[in-house]
Amino acid sequence: MAERTGPSTRADYRAFRTIQTRWMDNDIYGHMNNVVHYSLFDTAVNGWLIEAGLLDLKAGTEVGLVVETGCRYHAEMMFPDVISAGIRVARIGSSSVRYEVGLFRNDEDQASAEGFFIHVYVDRETRRPRALSEGMRAGLETIAV
C-alpha cells in the first residue's frame, strides 16, 4: 500500500471550477456522502472540457469513458459549503488521460479530498479507443503538470 501523503494546496492545480453543494449531498452523519465526491470530480472535469471547447456533447465524434478512479479524503465537507474543484492533467497517453481533482472547501487552501480518474477516449459509434486529436492534446497540455 502506498504511503499516505498530506493534502495538496490550491497552487498544485491549474484550473478551477466552483460548485455549490446541495442539501441532498449530506448523509445521516451530517457530512457530504462519499459518492458525491465522485460526482463533483466528473462535473468539474467535464465542465472544464466543455468550456475549453474540447468536448461536444451532441456532435463530438469521441467520448471519454472512465476506466479507473480513486479518492483520498482529508477533511469533511457539507452543505452549504462552496467547493472549488482544482483540476490538473497528470498524464496524457495516446488515447487516455489521467485527470486529478482537488476539492477545496470554501476558502481553504488545503484540499478536503483529492481524486483521480482515467478517461480512455473512444469513437462515439464503435466504442473503440482512438488517438487523441492534436487539438485535444494541446488543450490538455494547458493544465498538465
ChimeraX attribute file (.defattr): number of C-alpha atoms within 10 A of each C-alpha:
attribute: neighborCount
match mode: 1-to-1
recipient: residues
	/A:1	3
	/A:2	4
	/A:3	5
	/A:4	7
	/A:5	8
	/A:6	10
	/A:7	17
	/A:8	18
	/A:9	16
	/A:10	21
	/A:11	10
	/A:12	13
	/A:13	19
	/A:14	14
	/A:15	20
	/A:16	20
	/A:17	16
	/A:18	15
	/A:19	15
	/A:20	13
	/A:21	19
	/A:22	13
	/A:23	12
	/A:24	11
	/A:25	18
	/A:26	18
	/A:27	12
	/A:28	7
	/A:29	7
	/A:30	12
	/A:31	14
	/A:32	21
	/A:33	17
	/A:34	16
	/A:35	9
	/A:36	14
	/A:37	22
	/A:38	19
	/A:39	10
	/A:40	23
	/A:41	25
	/A:42	17
	/A:43	15
	/A:44	23
	/A:45	23
	/A:46	16
	/A:47	14
	/A:48	17
	/A:49	16
	/A:50	12
	/A:51	11
	/A:52	12
	/A:53	12
	/A:54	18
	/A:55	19
	/A:56	13
	/A:57	11
	/A:58	6
	/A:59	8
	/A:60	11
	/A:61	13
	/A:62	23
	/A:63	19
	/A:64	19
	/A:65	15
	/A:66	15
	/A:67	10
	/A:68	11
	/A:69	15
	/A:70	11
	/A:71	17
	/A:72	17
	/A:73	15
	/A:74	16
	/A:75	14
	/A:76	13
	/A:77	25
	/A:78	19
	/A:79	16
	/A:80	13
	/A:81	17
	/A:82	18
	/A:83	25
	/A:84	24
	/A:85	26
	/A:86	25
	/A:87	26
	/A:88	23
	/A:89	22
	/A:90	16
	/A:91	15
	/A:92	17
	/A:93	11
	/A:94	13
	/A:95	16
	/A:96	21
	/A:97	21
	/A:98	19
	/A:99	23
	/A:100	24
	/A:101	28
	/A:102	31
	/A:103	33
	/A:104	26
	/A:105	21
	/A:106	14
	/A:107	11
	/A:108	13
	/A:109	13
	/A:110	19
	/A:111	24
	/A:112	20
	/A:113	22
	/A:114	22
	/A:115	19
	/A:116	22
	/A:117	21
	/A:118	21
	/A:119	19
	/A:120	24
	/A:121	22
	/A:122	20
	/A:123	15
	/A:124	15
	/A:125	9
	/A:126	8
	/A:127	14
	/A:128	11
	/A:129	18
	/A:130	16
	/A:131	16
	/A:132	19
	/A:133	13
	/A:134	9
	/A:135	11
	/A:136	15
	/A:137	17
	/A:138	13
	/A:139	15
	/A:140	20
	/A:141	15
	/A:142	12
	/A:143	15
	/A:144	19
	/A:145	11
